[in-house]
Amino acid sequence: MSVHSERLAEVVAATVEVAAESGSAGVFTGEVAQALAAVVGKVADRAVDAAELSGFVSGWQEAIEAVGEDASAGAQVVRMASWGSMGGGGSSGGSSGGNDSSPPRVR
């Protein structure tokens, strides 16, 4: 179980305990239920955000490690003839052979 899941489980358990105690005391109302649900919702949102960020960071680190240090040695820059000719239409002038103003394409 992750840290985020444990935190959410603890908050849900505490919320249920508060609901049970307020029910026993006869003061459990719709507003109390809404407040407790809002607390659980906020903690759940934060836990999901933190888990997604943690997953992205660890996945990114794994990808960088898998690529290794020699990744830039195999990169090649290829110049495109022109951006207008890629779509198959729209430009009436034809292709400009060695247009250096087009952005480089890395593969």
N, C-alpha and C positions, 0 to 999 in steps of 0.2 A: 504494500500500500504506500502511495507516495505521500510526501509531506502535505501536499495540497488536499488530498483525499482525507487524510487524518484530521486536518484542521476543520474541514467541512463537516466531518462526522462528529467532531467534538461540539461544534456550534449547533448542529441539529439536535444532538443529545441534550445540550443545555437548554435549548429552546423548548423541547418536549417537556423537560423537567419544570421549566417556568410555567408552561401551559398547564401542566398537571397541578402544580401548587396553586396557581391562581384559580383553577377550577375547583379545587378542594376548599379554597377560601371563599368561593362564591363570587369572585370578581372577574371571572373570565368573560370578556365581552368581544364583540366584533372588532372593536378597535385594538384590543390586545392581540387578537389573532392576526390582524393586518400588520401590526407592528412586528410581531414575531416572524411572520412570513417575509416581511421586508428585510429583516436582519439576515435571515437565511439566504434570501435572494442576493443581497449585496455580497455576502461572504462567498457564495457560489460563483458570482460573476468574477470576483477577484481571484478565486482559486482557478477558474478556467483560464483567465487572462495570464496568470502566472505560469500555469502548466503549458499553455501554448508558447509563451515566450521561452520557457526553459526547453521545451521540445525543439523549437526553432534553433536556439543557440547550440544545443548539443548536436542536432542534425547538421548544422553548418560546420561545426568543428570536425565532425566525422568526415564530411565531404572534403574539407580542406586537407585533412590528414590523408585521405584516400588519393587525392590528386598528387600530393607530394610536393617536393621543392622544385622539381624539374618542369613544372607545368608551363612556365613562360618560354622554355626553350623550344617547344613544339608549336607555338602559336605562329600563325601566318596572317598577314594583312593583305586583303584582296580589294582592289579598287573596283567599284561598280561603274559601268559605262555611263549611266545616268539614272536618276530616280524616276524620271518620267517614263522611260521605256519599260520599267518593271511591271506596270499595271496593264500593259497591252493596248493602251489608247490614251487619248487626251492630248498628246503633243503632236503637232503637225510637222515639226521640223526634222524628225528622224533621230537617230542615235548619234551622240557626239562621242567619238572613239576614245579619246584619252582625257576625259574631263576630270581634272584634279580637284575640282571644287566639290565633288560628291564625297559624302562621308565614307570612311573606310569600313570594310566588313571584315570582322575577325572570325576565323573558323578554327 
